[in-house]
Amino acid sequence: MRAYFDHNATTPPSPEVTEAVVRALTDEFGNASSVHHFGQRAKALLDEARSSVAALVGGEPAEIVFTSGGTEADNLALRGAAEALEATGRRHIVTSSIEHEAVLNTVKALVKRGWTSTLLPVDASGIVAPSALAAAITPATGIVSVMHANNEIGTIQPIADLAAIAHEHGALFHTDAVQSAAKIPVDVKALGVDLLAISAHKFNGPKGAGALWIRRGTRLVSTMTGGKHERNRRGGTENVPGIAGMGVAARLGREKLPVNASRLAALRDRLERGVLTQISGTALNGAPEPRVPNTTNISFDGIEAESLLIALDLEGFAVSTGSACSSGTLEPSHVLRAMGLPSHRTQNSIRFSLGAGNTEEQVDALLAKLPAVVEKLRTLVRR
Ligand SMILES: Cc1ncc(COP(=O)(O)O)c(C=O)c1O
């Protein structure tokens, strides 16, 4: 048996998505900018996908810019807004200490360009306090960027409260919703944000397709200069197969959200309860609520997370030590460190992230194996 518990790293495309990608690669190969029949068919696919992606986040189709993924959407949001703001003198950006590298390293790049930055702390449960933002924001703050759901621990931030504070001070608000879209309801109006990034491969869409939702009227300078694609906001011939697949994934994700969310929460809770009750020296990292329904992050005393990951892989279970981008480096998780966990817990934690393909049998099979695997590793360490 092989079971995949790493859906926050990536998800398998659903059959309907694969079918849409293949159809766009074969039958609908036109350039969406071409005036002839072939181009117009490709453009129709883009239009349909734009509507589905807009509906997933509660926005208008004209507010969607397709990108190559979540990383590019975050870059376009922050670099594009920063460049547009520079003439106003607002050159301070506020973000949280638990963001994905797509945001953290973009903020670092802005600092090299003369911006100042503030990293907001999180509490022990992994939540950013609105009072921390209120204390950090200044008249020079141009952008506030706080992620909707965290990729390592799944906690959901109080985005509506944070965005309201940013707006009171005349700053734009961006949220990285890569880990929340299609897992919990995402509504740009209810959240009150100006910019919101998503990525198709995190919700059973293809890799290499993402989107930035840009509130109508928000000033942004294109970071990808080229043709007039995407209403002048992102030059380059559109990735029609990827975008068509993303559109189908967005539609299915939205339709199936209520059923998937409650099913995954039940499976995740079964797994979490099983681990915490059957294995001594384990603890949940981050607040149990509010949290996306598919994620749990647990520390195991007396072992190295990487060793447990490898031992579980040999047994057929794919899990993660946290962010896929930092795996293999043995770096302690910056998220767990920001939450103030002691150093051993930042290096002995495993993320289990569930998805549509997981079953109760898979969870029970993992629970049947895990105690013995952990005990064996602990014995090796004690020797
Ligand atoms: C929170 C978050 N933001 C951004 C990204 C980057 O998305 P992509 O892989 O589409 O570039 C990821 C992917 O791991 C993520 O988890």
Ligand as a Chemical Component Dictionary entry (heavy atoms), coordinates in Angstrom:
data_LIG
# 
_chem_comp.id                   LIG 
_chem_comp.type                 NON-POLYMER 
_chem_comp.pdbx_formal_charge   0 
_chem_comp.three_letter_code    LIG 
# 
loop_
_chem_comp_atom.comp_id 
_chem_comp_atom.atom_id 
_chem_comp_atom.alt_atom_id 
_chem_comp_atom.type_symbol 
_chem_comp_atom.charge 
_chem_comp_atom.model_Cartn_x 
_chem_comp_atom.model_Cartn_y 
_chem_comp_atom.model_Cartn_z 
_chem_comp_atom.pdbx_ordinal 
LIG C1 C1 C 0 1.500 29.309 1.314  1  
LIG C2 C2 C 0 2.154 29.098 -0.020 2  
LIG N1 N1 N 0 2.416 30.159 -0.811 3  
LIG C3 C3 C 0 2.988 30.020 -2.000 4  
LIG C4 C4 C 0 3.366 28.792 -2.483 5  
LIG C5 C5 C 0 4.010 28.704 -3.828 6  
LIG O1 O1 O 0 3.110 28.234 -4.800 7  
LIG P1 P1 P 0 3.658 27.604 -6.175 8  
LIG O2 O2 O 0 4.206 26.247 -5.815 9  
LIG O3 O3 O 0 2.457 27.504 -7.047 10 
LIG O4 O4 O 0 4.680 28.534 -6.711 11 
LIG C6 C6 C 0 3.143 27.658 -1.692 12 
LIG C7 C7 C 0 3.600 26.325 -2.149 13 
LIG O5 O5 O 0 4.135 25.536 -1.382 14 
LIG C8 C8 C 0 2.511 27.811 -0.435 15 
LIG O6 O6 O 0 2.270 26.766 0.365  16 
# 
loop_
_chem_comp_bond.comp_id 
_chem_comp_bond.atom_id_1 
_chem_comp_bond.atom_id_2 
_chem_comp_bond.value_order 
_chem_comp_bond.pdbx_ordinal 
LIG C1 C2 SING 1  
LIG C2 N1 SING 2  
LIG C2 C8 DOUB 3  
LIG N1 C3 DOUB 4  
LIG C3 C4 SING 5  
LIG C4 C5 SING 6  
LIG C4 C6 DOUB 7  
LIG C5 O1 SING 8  
LIG O1 P1 SING 9  
LIG P1 O2 DOUB 10 
LIG P1 O3 SING 11 
LIG P1 O4 SING 12 
LIG C6 C7 SING 13 
LIG C6 C8 SING 14 
LIG C7 O5 DOUB 15 
LIG C8 O6 SING 16 
# 
